[in-house]
Amino acid sequence: MDRREFVKGVSAAAATFNLRLPDARAAEGAVFSRAPLAPVPYAPLPLGAVVARGWLAEELGLMVSGLAGHLDEVYPLVGADNAWLGGAGDTWERGPYWLDGLVPLAHLTQDARLLAKARTWVDHALGSQRESGYFGPPDDEGRGRDENGVQRAHSADWWPRMVMLKVLQQHHEATGDARVVPFLARYFAYQRASLPNAPLNHWTQWAQHRGGENEASVLWLYDRTGDPALLDLARLLAAQTSDWTDGLLHEQPPSTHGVNVAMGLKQPAVEWRRTRDPRHLRAVDRGLAFLRRDHGQITGMFSGDEPLHGTDPLQGTELCTVVEMMHSLETLLATTGRVAYADHLERVAYNALPAQVTRDYTARQYFQQPNQVRVDRAVDHYVQQHNGTAHLVGLLTGYPCCTVNMHQGWPKLVRHLWLASADGGLAALVYGPSRVATTLGGVAVTVEEETAYPFDDAVRFTVRAERPVAFPLHLRVPAWAEGATLRVNGRSHPLGAPNGITKIARTWRDGDVAELRLPARLTTSAWHKGLAGVERGPLVYALRVDEDWRQVGETNGVPTWEVLPKSAWNYALRPDLPIVVSSGPVRADTLPAHPWRPEAAPIVLTARAQRVPGWTVYHHVDGTLPYSPVATPEPVERVTLVPYGCTMLRLSEFPVAR
């Protein structure tokens, strides 16, 4: 069948949708699995039901005023000439990537300017659908070519449409736009007709490795319509997608590209929903263990500059990989309810993410290193050098994918701070200052989460309800939280052991309060070749290195920076000597605005360390690591450690002094 041929019956099918209503006891708007898909314990609430408060709201506000809210004004490739807006410019992933963060950010902040921008792109995407079901930039039949950084080749590739599918899903969940469901049905019918002759790898390998994104969107629509043809399409997509289940089980992923791996980690769980084969879930855990052992770094990420690159803290991690890893962990958490995925998600979000952008969200770094003592032009160290700019901080340093893709990090995390539970309740499985508003059992319910987490270990939940209503409240006890306590209206309440979920099943009344305390102990952990890390709850700590920011150029009016050290960094830690908290207690009402700054670090530690003579910069990085334990004649000094996310220059995996 010709790929442009009209798929008969699609329009008629689209007109007879049986939109699935949530169970009467489920939180309003939450959609759980439809049989025969495997049941899931949790489901996201509609976009906008969860909003950020406190420091998280400040981060979203900075994104609005920074690149996320103004990218089309400083980066022409997502401007008015973009092919996704009907122009003659870029046809590929850059516009959809930006929208994947812009749409949730606009609805979470209710910023009128961003809502209008997002709506323009969504309207163009929805209006671009052909009679066949195809949508987006015209199929160039292979005639297009990339020119001067503008991606025009392979305009019909399946991959950028996978990203736009996620954009349209989020738009629908926020607005209920009646155009989206029939639009997706027509496109998926087009895929069923086209994939046998134009499989996922027909144009590029990206769609083949990332086919799980497409399959997840198909199951999203099936949960809402019950159309059995969608399950047939899901099977076809799975057959054409790289086999992440087998690859992760055998510690040989089908792609070693960092972003592909971060996305691929959730693909077996997507498959599990359809097959119910526990082998898929085993593959996820086996894959995570393999990445931690062979490529893991202290932030919860794995090296990927751009391919997997071992455990050395001098190897980099791409910002795209960070945000895609977060999204995979969010998906895994809702699908399985496993606490380990929430712990892992917080580790990445509260360490790696804030460390890779400027404080005002006007520039970003392509690669970050756990041990990063110098940020400048380097051409000798990285596998992917990008003209030596991969380490600099700027608008387009390294490769532009991170410029357009980074915006999904915080907004999607905010949305997943609260989930609907399959037993008719609410679940706070990831902690951060927020508010959730929904309807339970016909009663409007709001829960305010007041906390300075992850900088403080107290989390306070206040329930507001127009009348008494019974529902379970699910709370996670992280694996690291030994001695955690829970009080409800001032009275002690039983709390499960670490690495578990506690349910408070009761009739809630307006003003009821649940108070959770999660003691965060100072611990040290072992990393590459005996290096030591310092951790406190979900936070990783790093040596504070005084930073000298120097502008070395600009792109479209956005400065490009190098960052050089102004203080010593070549220290070996003395873990046998005490590490202490040297700052005062932190509360939600005293937390500084935008705490991810070295000068505003909320919780500061003091450690003992000794300098290591001869350990100096080599090829723009901190030289060859000394073997631990290292002997040094230098005196013991007090050094300051701050949260990793507050730093651009840092040492976070320390040699150990004898």
C-alpha positions in Angstrom: 0.0 0.0 0.0 1.3 3.5 -0.8 2.2 5.3 2.3 0.1 8.3 1.2 -3.0 6.3 0.5 -6.0 7.0 2.5 -6.5 4.4 5.3 -10.1 3.4 4.8 -12.5 3.5 7.7 -10.2 5.5 9.9 -12.5 8.6 10.1 -15.5 6.4 10.7 -13.7 4.6 13.5 -12.5 7.9 15.0 -16.1 9.1 15.2 -17.2 6.2 17.4 -14.8 6.4 20.2 -15.7 5.0 23.6 -13.7 7.3 25.8 -12.9 5.5 29.1 -14.2 7.2 32.2 -12.2 6.6 35.4 -13.5 4.2 38.0 -15.9 5.9 40.4 -13.5 5.7 43.2 -10.4 6.8 41.3 -9.1 10.4 41.5 -10.8 12.6 39.0 -9.2 12.3 35.5 -6.8 9.5 36.4 -6.8 6.7 33.7 -5.6 3.2 34.7 -4.9 0.2 32.6 -7.7 -1.2 30.5 -7.9 -5.0 30.2 -6.1 -7.1 28.9 -3.2 -4.8 29.8 -1.6 -5.5 33.1 -3.1 -3.5 36.0 -0.8 -0.8 37.4 -0.8 0.5 41.0 -0.6 4.2 40.1 -1.5 6.6 37.4 -0.7 10.3 36.7 -3.3 12.9 37.4 -4.3 15.3 34.7 -1.7 17.9 33.9 -2.4 20.8 36.2 -3.8 18.8 39.1 -0.4 19.0 40.7 1.3 22.4 41.0 4.7 23.4 42.4 5.1 25.4 45.5 8.1 26.9 47.4 11.5 26.4 45.8 10.1 24.3 43.0 7.7 27.0 41.9 10.8 29.3 41.8 12.6 26.9 39.5 9.6 26.9 37.1 9.4 30.7 37.2 13.1 30.9 36.3 12.4 28.5 33.4 9.6 30.7 32.2 11.9 33.8 32.1 14.8 31.8 30.8 15.4 29.6 27.7 12.3 27.5 28.2 10.0 30.5 27.8 12.0 32.4 25.2 13.8 29.7 23.1 12.0 30.7 19.8 13.3 34.2 20.3 17.0 33.3 20.5 17.2 30.0 18.6 15.8 30.5 15.0 15.5 26.8 14.3 12.5 26.7 16.6 11.2 30.0 15.4 8.5 30.9 13.0 10.2 29.2 10.0 10.2 25.7 11.7 8.6 23.2 9.5 6.3 22.0 12.4 4.8 25.5 12.1 4.4 25.2 8.4 7.7 26.9 7.5 10.6 25.8 5.3 13.1 25.3 8.2 13.9 22.4 10.5 11.7 19.4 10.1 13.0 17.0 12.7 13.1 16.8 16.5 14.0 20.3 17.7 10.5 21.8 17.7 8.8 18.7 19.3 11.6 18.4 21.9 11.0 22.0 23.0 7.3 21.5 23.2 7.7 18.4 25.3 8.8 20.7 28.1 7.0 23.9 27.1 3.5 22.4 27.2 3.7 21.1 30.8 5.6 24.2 31.9 2.9 26.5 30.5 0.0 24.6 32.1 1.8 24.2 35.5 2.6 28.0 35.7 -0.5 29.2 33.8 1.7 31.7 32.1 -0.5 33.3 29.4 2.4 34.0 27.0 3.6 30.4 27.2 0.1 29.0 26.9 -0.3 31.0 23.7 3.1 29.8 22.3 2.3 26.1 23.1 -1.2 26.4 21.6 0.2 27.7 18.3 2.4 24.7 17.9 -0.3 22.3 18.9 -2.8 23.8 16.5 -0.3 23.5 13.7 0.4 19.9 14.5 -3.3 19.0 14.7 -4.0 20.9 11.5 -1.2 19.3 9.6 -2.8 15.8 9.4 -3.4 14.5 5.9 -6.3 12.4 4.9 -4.0 9.3 5.2 -3.4 10.1 8.9 0.2 11.3 8.4 1.0 14.6 10.1 3.8 17.1 10.5 6.3 18.4 7.9 5.8 17.0 4.4 7.4 13.8 3.4 10.4 14.8 1.3 10.7 11.3 -0.2 14.4 11.4 0.7 15.1 14.5 -1.3 15.7 16.8 1.7 19.2 17.3 3.1 20.7 18.9 6.2 22.1 22.4 5.6 24.0 24.7 7.9 22.7 22.9 11.0 19.1 22.8 9.8 17.7 19.3 9.9 15.7 18.7 6.7 16.7 15.1 5.8 14.4 12.3 6.7 11.4 14.6 7.4 9.0 11.7 7.5 11.1 9.8 10.1 8.9 8.2 12.8 11.1 9.5 15.6 10.2 13.2 15.8 6.6 12.2 15.6 7.0 10.1 18.7 8.0 13.2 20.6 5.1 15.1 19.2 2.7 12.3 20.3 3.8 12.9 23.9 3.2 16.7 23.4 -0.3 16.1 22.2 -1.0 13.6 25.1 0.0 16.2 27.6 -2.0 18.9 25.9 -5.1 16.7 25.9 -4.7 15.8 29.6 -4.4 19.5 30.5 -7.3 20.8 28.2 -9.5 17.9 27.2 -9.1 19.1 23.6 -11.6 16.9 21.7 -9.4 16.9 18.6 -6.6 14.9 20.0 -8.1 11.4 20.4 -9.5 11.1 16.9 -6.3 12.6 15.5 -4.1 10.0 17.3 -6.5 7.2 16.1 -6.1 8.3 12.5 -2.3 8.5 12.8 -2.1 5.1 14.5 -4.2 3.6 11.7 -1.7 5.1 9.2 1.1 3.5 11.1 -0.5 0.1 11.0 -0.8 0.4 7.3 2.7 1.8 6.7 5.0 0.1 9.1 5.2 -3.3 7.2 6.8 -1.4 4.2 8.4 1.4 6.1 9.6 0.0 9.4 10.9 2.0 12.3 14.5 1.9 10.9 13.4 2.9 7.4 14.9 6.4 7.7 17.2 6.5 10.8 18.1 4.2 13.7 16.7 6.6 16.3 13.1 5.4 15.9 14.2 1.8 16.1 16.0 2.3 19.4 13.3 4.6 20.8 10.2 2.7 19.6 9.1 2.2 23.2 8.0 5.9 23.2 5.7 5.2 20.3 4.3 2.0 21.9 3.6 3.9 25.2 1.6 6.4 23.3 -0.4 3.7 21.6 -1.2 2.1 25.0 -2.1 5.6 26.3 -4.8 5.8 23.6 -5.9 2.2 24.1 -6.6 2.9 27.8 -8.9 5.6 26.7 -10.7 4.0 23.8 -10.3 0.2 24.1 -9.8 -0.1 20.3 -8.3 -3.7 19.9 -6.5 -2.6 16.7 -4.2 -0.5 18.9 -2.9 -3.7 20.6 -2.1 -5.1 17.2 -0.1 -1.9 16.5 1.6 -2.2 19.8 2.8 -5.7 18.9 4.0 -4.5 15.6 6.0 -1.6 17.1 7.5 -3.9 19.7 8.6 -6.3 17.0 10.4 -3.5 15.1 11.9 -1.9 18.2 15.4 -2.8 19.4 15.2 -5.7 21.9 15.9 -3.8 25.2 14.6 -6.7 27.3 17.1 -9.2 26.0 19.9 -6.7 25.8 19.5 -5.5 29.4 19.1 -9.1 30.7 22.4 -10.0 29.1 24.1 -6.7 29.9 24.5 -5.9 26.2 22.1 -3.1 25.4 21.2 -2.8 21.7 22.6 0.7 21.7 25.3 2.3 23.9 24.2 5.9 23.1 23.4 7.4 26.5 20.1 9.0 25.5 18.9 5.8 23.8 19.8 3.8 27.0 18.0 6.3 29.2 14.9 5.9 27.1 15.3 2.2 26.5 15.2 1.4 30.2 11.5 1.9 30.4 10.7 0.0 27.1 10.6 -3.4 28.8 8.1 -2.1 31.4 5.9 -0.8 28.5 6.1 -4.3 27.0 5.2 -5.8 30.4 1.9 -4.0 30.4 1.0 -5.8 27.2 2.5 -9.2 27.8 2.5 -9.5 31.6 5.8 -11.4 31.2 7.9 -10.9 34.4 11.0 -11.2 32.3 10.5 -7.6 31.1 10.6 -6.2 34.6 13.6 -8.4 35.5 15.3 -6.8 32.5 14.8 -3.3 33.9 16.4 -4.1 37.3 19.2 -6.1 35.6 19.9 -3.2 33.3 20.0 -0.7 36.1 22.4 -2.9 38.1 24.6 -3.3 35.1 24.7 0.4 34.5 25.5 1.1 38.1 28.3 -1.4 38.2 30.0 -0.8 34.8 29.1 2.9 34.1 27.6 4.3 37.2 28.4 7.7 38.7 27.5 9.2 42.1 24.6 11.3 40.8 22.5 8.2 39.9 23.4 8.7 36.2 25.7 6.7 34.0 28.5 8.0 31.8 27.5 8.8 28.3 29.7 11.2 26.3 28.0 10.2 24.0 28.3 6.4 24.3 28.5 4.5 27.6 32.0 5.2 29.0 32.7 3.5 32.3 32.7 4.6 35.8 35.5 7.2 35.7 34.2 10.5 37.2 36.0 12.4 34.4 33.6 11.0 31.8 30.6 13.1 31.0 26.9 12.7 30.9 24.6 14.5 28.4 21.8 16.7 29.7 19.4 15.0 27.4 20.3 11.7 29.1 19.5 13.2 32.5 16.0 14.4 31.6 15.2 11.2 29.7 16.4 9.1 32.6 14.1 11.0 34.9 11.1 10.4 32.6 11.9 6.7 32.4 12.0 6.5 36.2 8.7 8.3 36.4 7.2 5.8 34.1 8.7 2.9 35.9 7.4 4.2 39.3 3.8 4.6 38.1 3.9 1.2 36.4 5.3 -0.8 39.2 5.1 1.2 42.4 8.6 0.2 43.4 10.2 2.5 45.9 13.7 2.0 44.4 12.6 3.9 41.3 11.5 6.9 43.3 14.7 6.9 45.3 16.7 6.8 42.0 14.5 9.5 40.5 15.2 11.9 43.4 18.9 11.2 43.2 19.0 12.2 39.6 16.6 15.2 39.9 18.1 16.7 43.0 21.7 16.3 41.9 22.5 16.0 38.2 19.7 18.2 36.9 20.3 21.5 38.6 24.1 21.2 38.1 23.9 21.4 34.3 22.1 24.7 33.8 22.9 28.3 34.8 21.2 29.7 37.8 18.8 31.8 35.5 18.2 29.1 33.0 19.7 31.1 30.1 22.5 28.6 29.2 23.3 24.9 29.7 26.2 22.5 29.6 26.2 19.6 27.1 28.3 17.2 29.2 28.7 17.3 33.0 31.3 15.4 35.0 31.1 14.3 38.7 34.6 15.6 39.1 34.6 18.8 37.1 37.3 21.3 38.1 37.5 23.2 34.9 35.0 24.1 32.2 36.7 25.3 29.0 37.3 24.4 25.4 38.7 20.9 25.3 39.4 18.7 22.3 41.3 15.8 23.8 39.2 14.1 26.4 35.7 13.4 25.0 34.6 10.8 22.5 32.2 13.3 21.0 34.1 16.6 21.0 31.8 18.9 19.1 34.6 21.2 18.2 35.8 21.3 21.7 32.6 23.0 23.0 30.9 20.1 24.7 32.1 21.3 28.1 31.4 25.0 27.7 28.2 26.6 29.1 26.1 28.3 26.4 23.1 28.2 24.1 24.3 25.7 21.5 27.6 24.4 22.9 28.1 20.7 22.3 25.0 19.8 20.3 21.6 21.6 20.2 19.5 18.6 21.3 20.1 19.5 24.9 19.1 23.1 24.4 15.6 22.0 23.2 15.2 18.9 25.3 16.2 20.0 28.8 13.0 21.8 29.6 11.0 18.6 30.4 13.0 17.9 33.5 11.4 19.9 36.3 7.8 20.1 34.8 7.5 16.4 34.5 9.0 15.8 37.9 6.4 18.2 39.4 3.6 16.3 37.8 4.8 13.0 39.3 5.1 14.3 42.8 1.6 13.0 43.2 -0.1 10.1 41.6 -3.6 8.5 41.8 -3.6 5.1 43.4 -5.6 2.2 42.0 -7.3 1.7 45.4 -9.0 5.1 45.1 -6.5 7.3 46.9 -3.5 9.6 46.4 0.2 8.8 46.5 3.1 11.0 47.4 6.0 8.8 46.3 8.4 11.6 45.3 8.7 14.5 47.7 8.9 18.3 47.0 6.9 21.4 47.8 3.6 21.1 45.9 -0.2 21.1 46.0 -2.6 18.5 44.5 -6.2 19.2 43.8 -8.7 16.5 42.6 -12.0 14.9 43.4 -12.2 11.7 45.4 -15.6 9.9 45.9 -17.4 13.0 44.6 -15.6 15.3 47.1 -13.2 18.0 46.1 -9.9 17.4 47.9 -6.7 19.5 48.1 -3.5 18.4 49.8 -0.8 21.0 50.5 2.7 19.5 50.8 4.9 21.9 52.8 8.6 21.0 52.9 12.1 22.2 52.2 12.9 18.7 50.9 15.4 17.6 49.8 17.3 20.0 52.1 15.2 19.2 55.1 13.7 15.8 56.3 10.3 17.1 57.4 7.3 16.8 55.0 3.9 18.2 56.2 0.6 17.3 54.4 -2.5 19.4 55.1 -5.8 18.0 53.7 -8.6 20.4 52.6 -12.0 18.8 51.9 -15.4 20.3 51.6 -16.8 17.4 53.7 -15.3 14.3 55.3 -14.1 11.8 52.8 -12.5 8.3 53.1 -9.4 7.6 51.0 -6.0 6.1 51.4 -2.9 8.3 51.4 0.2 6.5 50.2 3.6 7.7 51.5 7.0 6.4 50.5 9.7 5.6 53.0 13.0 5.8 51.2 15.5 3.1 51.5 17.9 5.5 53.3 15.4 6.8 55.9 16.1 4.7 59.0 14.1 5.8 62.0 11.4 7.6 59.9 8.3 8.7 61.8 4.8 9.6 61.0 2.2 11.6 63.0 -1.4 12.2 62.0 -3.1 15.2 63.8 -0.3 15.1 66.3 -0.6 11.4 67.2 2.0 8.8 66.3 0.9 6.6 63.3 2.5 3.2 62.3 5.0 3.6 59.6 6.5 0.8 57.5 10.2 0.0 57.2 12.5 1.8 54.8 12.1 0.9 51.2 8.4 0.6 51.5 5.1 2.4 51.1 2.8 3.1 54.0 -1.0 3.7 53.5 -3.0 5.9 55.8 -6.5 4.6 55.2 -9.0 6.9 57.1 -11.7 9.4 56.8 -10.1 12.7 56.2 -11.6 15.9 57.4 -10.8 19.5 56.5 -7.6 20.6 58.2 -6.2 17.1 59.0 -2.4 17.0 59.0 0.0 14.2 58.4 3.7 14.9 59.3 6.4 12.7 57.9 10.0 12.9 59.1 12.7 11.1 57.1 16.0 11.3 59.0 18.9 11.8 56.5 22.1 10.4 57.9 25.5 11.4 56.6 27.1 8.4 54.8 30.1 7.7 52.6 29.9 5.4 49.5 32.5 3.7 47.3 32.9 4.6 43.6 35.4 4.3 40.8 38.7 2.7 41.9 38.1 3.3 45.6 36.9 6.9 45.4 34.6 8.0 48.2 31.3 9.9 48.0 29.5 11.8 50.7 25.7 11.6 50.8 22.9 12.8 53.0 19.5 11.4 52.1 18.8 12.1 48.5 21.6 14.6 48.2 25.1 14.1 47.0 27.8 16.4 48.4 30.7 18.0 46.5 33.7 20.1 47.3 32.9 23.7 46.9 35.3 25.2 44.4 35.3 29.0 44.0 34.2 29.7 40.4 35.5 32.3 37.9 32.9 32.7 35.1 34.4 34.2 32.0 32.5 35.0 28.9 34.3 33.6 25.8 31.7 34.4 23.2 28.0 34.5 22.5 25.4 32.9 20.2 22.4 34.9 19.2 22.9 37.2 22.2 23.3 34.4 24.7 26.7 34.4 26.4 29.0 31.4 26.2 31.0 30.8 29.4 34.0 29.0 30.6 34.4 28.5 34.3 37.8 28.3 35.9 38.7 27.4 39.5 39.8 30.1 41.9 40.5 27.8 44.9 42.2 24.5 45.4 40.4 21.3 44.4 43.0 18.5 44.5 42.0 17.1 47.9 41.8 13.6 49.3 39.1 13.0 51.8 39.8 11.8 55.3 36.6 9.7 55.9 38.1 8.5 59.2 37.6 12.0 60.6 34.1 13.4 61.3 32.0 15.1 58.6 29.6 17.4 60.2 26.7 19.6 59.2 28.0 23.2 59.7 24.9 25.1 58.8 21.7 25.8 60.7 18.4 23.9 60.2 16.3 24.6 57.1 12.6 25.1 57.0 10.2 25.6 54.1 9.6 29.3 55.1 13.3 30.1 55.5 14.7 28.3 52.4 16.4 30.9 50.1 14.9 31.5 46.7 16.6 29.3 44.1 18.7 27.3 46.5 20.8 25.7 43.8 23.6 28.2 44.1 26.9 27.7 45.9 26.4 30.9 47.9 22.9 29.9 48.9 23.5 26.2 49.6 20.9 25.4 52.3 22.8 22.6 54.1 26.6 22.9 54.3 29.0 20.2 55.5 32.5 20.5 56.9 34.9 17.6 56.2 38.6 17.0 56.7 40.9 16.5 53.7 44.5 16.7 52.6 45.8 18.2 49.3 47.6 15.8 46.9 50.8 17.3 45.4 51.2 16.5 41.8 47.6 15.9 41.1 47.0 18.7 38.6 45.0 19.6 35.5 45.9 17.5 32.5 44.2 17.9 29.1 41.7 20.3 30.6 40.5 17.9 33.3 41.7 16.9 36.8 44.5 14.7 35.5 45.0 11.0 36.3 43.2 10.1 39.5 45.5 9.1 42.3 45.0 5.6 43.6 43.3 5.3 46.9 44.3 5.2 49.6 46.8 7.9 48.7 49.7 9.0 50.9 50.2 12.8 51.1 52.5 14.8 53.4 50.1 17.8 53.3 48.4 18.9 56.5 44.7 18.1 57.3 42.4 20.9 56.4 38.8 21.7 56.9 36.9 21.9 53.6 33.4 22.9 52.7 31.0 20.5 51.0 27.8 21.7 49.4 25.0 19.9 47.5 26.2 18.7 44.1 23.3 20.6 42.4 24.7 23.9 43.7 27.9 23.5 41.8 29.4 23.9 38.3 32.9 23.2 39.5 33.2 20.3 41.9 34.9 17.2 43.3 32.2 14.6 44.3 34.1 11.3 44.0 37.1 11.9 46.3 40.4 10.0 46.6 40.9 8.7 50.1 43.9 9.8 52.1 45.6 7.3 54.4 
